[in-house]
Amino acid sequence: MELEERVTEIERRLAELEGPGGQEERPAVARRPDFWALDGLKAQLGEAGTENGGVLFTGSVRLPTGERYEWQHGAVTDQVLEGGDWADTAEALAALGKPVRLRLLREILGGRRTAAELAGLPDVGTTGQVYHHLRQLTAAGWLRSTGRGRFEVPAGRVVPLLVALTVAAG
């Protein structure tokens, strides 16, 4: 069973537990809300015979603009350590390495979507510099152009961006 299928199964089981009557029927001491996702991941990985574990990132987000995003991604540790060239991810991570780019992403998530709105913000640089940063974020996959100088964070990148920022903040 693929990891995504296992994660889907964890979510289904969790929904059953949290569904109508599910939580009330279980004794309070049986729940560990601080590690419910980790416990489910361990159970699924154990059933698959995976010895080295795995990672799971998930989130449900409502932006100030009212848009909602739900996302999850899981990977078996061996696949992460052995798969692909980590250097391939350097561009995506490097694009987040400038404070002005993080500010632009925050503003876009908050509802400022046009280059003109972004260029009008204090301390983001000239219009040309703003466009340069927007191009870099777009090339790295953190943004996409929706036409006529409008930008958005792709749906599949909203939660990963917030995960990266949360992890970096420690």
C-alpha positions as CSV (number, residue, x, y, z in Angstrom):
1,M,0.0,0.0,0.0
2,E,1.4,3.4,-1.0
3,L,2.1,6.0,1.7
4,E,-0.7,8.3,0.4
5,E,-3.2,5.5,0.6
6,R,-2.1,4.7,4.1
7,V,-2.5,8.4,5.1
8,T,-5.9,8.4,3.5
9,E,-6.8,5.4,5.6
10,I,-5.5,7.1,8.7
11,E,-7.8,10.1,7.9
12,R,-10.8,7.8,7.3
13,R,-10.2,6.1,10.7
14,L,-9.8,9.4,12.4
15,A,-13.0,10.7,10.9
16,E,-14.8,7.6,12.2
17,L,-13.4,8.3,15.7
18,E,-14.3,12.0,15.6
19,G,-17.6,11.4,13.9
20,P,-21.0,11.5,15.6
21,G,-20.9,9.5,18.8
22,G,-17.3,8.3,18.1
23,Q,-15.6,10.6,20.6
24,E,-18.2,10.3,23.3
25,E,-18.0,6.5,23.3
26,R,-14.3,6.4,23.9
27,P,-12.8,6.9,27.3
28,A,-11.0,10.3,27.7
29,V,-7.7,8.6,28.8
30,A,-7.6,6.6,25.5
31,R,-6.9,9.8,23.4
32,R,-3.6,11.6,23.1
33,P,-4.5,14.7,21.2
34,D,-0.9,15.9,21.2
35,F,0.3,13.0,19.1
36,W,-2.7,11.7,17.3
37,A,-1.2,12.2,13.8
38,L,2.1,10.7,14.9
39,D,0.4,7.7,16.4
40,G,-1.6,7.1,13.3
41,L,1.5,7.4,11.1
42,K,3.5,5.0,13.2
43,A,0.6,2.5,13.1
44,Q,0.4,2.7,9.3
45,L,4.2,2.5,8.8
46,G,4.4,-0.5,11.2
47,E,1.7,-2.4,9.2
48,A,3.7,-1.8,6.1
49,G,6.9,-3.2,7.6
50,T,8.8,0.1,7.2
51,E,11.5,0.1,9.8
52,N,13.0,3.6,9.4
53,G,9.8,5.5,9.8
54,G,8.4,8.4,7.8
55,V,7.3,12.0,7.8
56,L,3.8,13.5,7.5
57,F,2.9,17.1,6.9
58,T,-0.7,18.2,6.9
59,G,-2.7,21.3,7.3
60,S,-6.1,22.9,7.0
61,V,-5.9,26.7,6.4
62,R,-8.3,29.5,6.0
63,L,-6.6,32.7,4.7
64,P,-7.7,36.2,5.6
65,T,-9.3,36.3,2.1
66,G,-11.6,33.5,3.1
67,E,-10.0,30.9,0.8
68,R,-9.6,27.4,2.4
69,Y,-6.8,24.9,1.7
70,E,-6.4,21.4,2.9
71,W,-3.2,19.5,2.1
72,Q,-1.2,16.5,3.2
73,H,2.0,14.9,2.2
74,G,3.8,11.9,3.6
75,A,7.0,10.1,2.7
76,V,8.8,7.0,4.0
77,T,12.2,8.0,5.5
78,D,14.2,5.8,3.1
79,Q,12.6,7.4,0.1
80,V,13.5,10.9,1.4
81,L,17.1,10.0,2.2
82,E,17.8,7.9,-0.9
83,G,15.5,9.5,-3.5
84,G,16.6,12.2,-5.9
85,D,19.2,14.9,-5.6
86,W,18.6,17.2,-2.7
87,A,20.3,20.0,-4.7
88,D,17.2,20.0,-6.8
89,T,15.3,21.6,-3.9
90,A,17.9,24.3,-3.4
91,E,16.2,26.8,-5.8
92,A,12.8,26.5,-4.0
93,L,14.4,27.0,-0.6
94,A,16.7,29.8,-1.8
95,A,13.7,31.7,-3.2
96,L,12.4,31.9,0.4
97,G,15.8,33.2,1.7
98,K,15.1,36.9,1.2
99,P,12.9,38.8,3.7
100,V,11.3,40.9,1.0
101,R,10.1,37.7,-0.8
102,L,8.6,36.4,2.4
103,R,6.9,39.7,2.8
104,L,5.5,39.6,-0.7
105,L,4.2,36.0,-0.1
106,R,2.6,37.2,3.1
107,E,0.9,40.1,1.4
108,I,-0.3,37.9,-1.5
109,L,-1.8,35.4,1.0
110,G,-3.4,38.3,2.7
111,G,-5.2,39.5,-0.4
112,R,-2.8,41.9,-2.2
113,R,-2.6,40.1,-5.5
114,T,-1.4,42.6,-8.1
115,A,2.2,43.7,-8.8
116,A,1.0,47.3,-8.5
117,E,-0.4,46.8,-5.0
118,L,2.8,45.0,-4.0
119,A,5.1,47.7,-5.4
120,G,3.1,50.3,-3.5
121,L,4.1,48.8,-0.1
122,P,6.8,50.4,1.9
123,D,10.3,48.8,2.1
124,V,9.8,46.4,-0.8
125,G,12.0,48.2,-3.3
126,T,11.4,49.6,-6.7
127,T,8.8,48.3,-9.1
128,G,11.6,46.6,-11.0
129,Q,12.9,44.9,-7.9
130,V,9.4,43.7,-6.9
131,Y,9.0,42.2,-10.4
132,H,12.4,40.5,-10.0
133,H,11.3,38.9,-6.7
134,L,8.0,37.9,-8.1
135,R,9.8,36.2,-11.1
136,Q,12.1,34.3,-8.7
137,L,9.2,33.1,-6.5
138,T,7.3,32.1,-9.7
139,A,10.3,30.2,-11.1
140,A,10.7,28.3,-7.8
141,G,7.0,27.4,-7.8
142,W,5.9,29.5,-4.8
143,L,3.8,31.8,-7.0
144,R,2.0,31.7,-10.3
145,S,0.8,34.5,-12.5
146,T,-2.9,34.6,-13.1
147,G,-2.5,37.3,-15.8
148,R,-2.3,41.0,-16.0
149,G,0.2,41.4,-13.2
150,R,-1.8,39.3,-10.7
151,F,-0.2,36.6,-8.6
152,E,-1.3,33.9,-6.3
153,V,0.3,31.1,-4.2
154,P,-0.7,27.8,-5.9
155,A,-3.2,25.8,-3.8
156,G,-0.7,23.0,-3.4
157,R,1.9,25.4,-2.0
158,V,-0.1,27.3,0.7
159,V,0.3,24.7,3.4
160,P,3.8,23.7,2.5
161,L,4.8,27.3,2.7
162,L,3.3,27.7,6.1
163,V,4.9,24.4,7.2
164,A,8.4,25.7,6.0
165,L,7.9,29.0,7.9
166,T,6.7,27.2,11.0
167,V,9.7,24.8,11.0
168,A,12.2,27.7,10.3
169,A,10.7,29.7,13.2
170,G,11.6,26.8,15.5
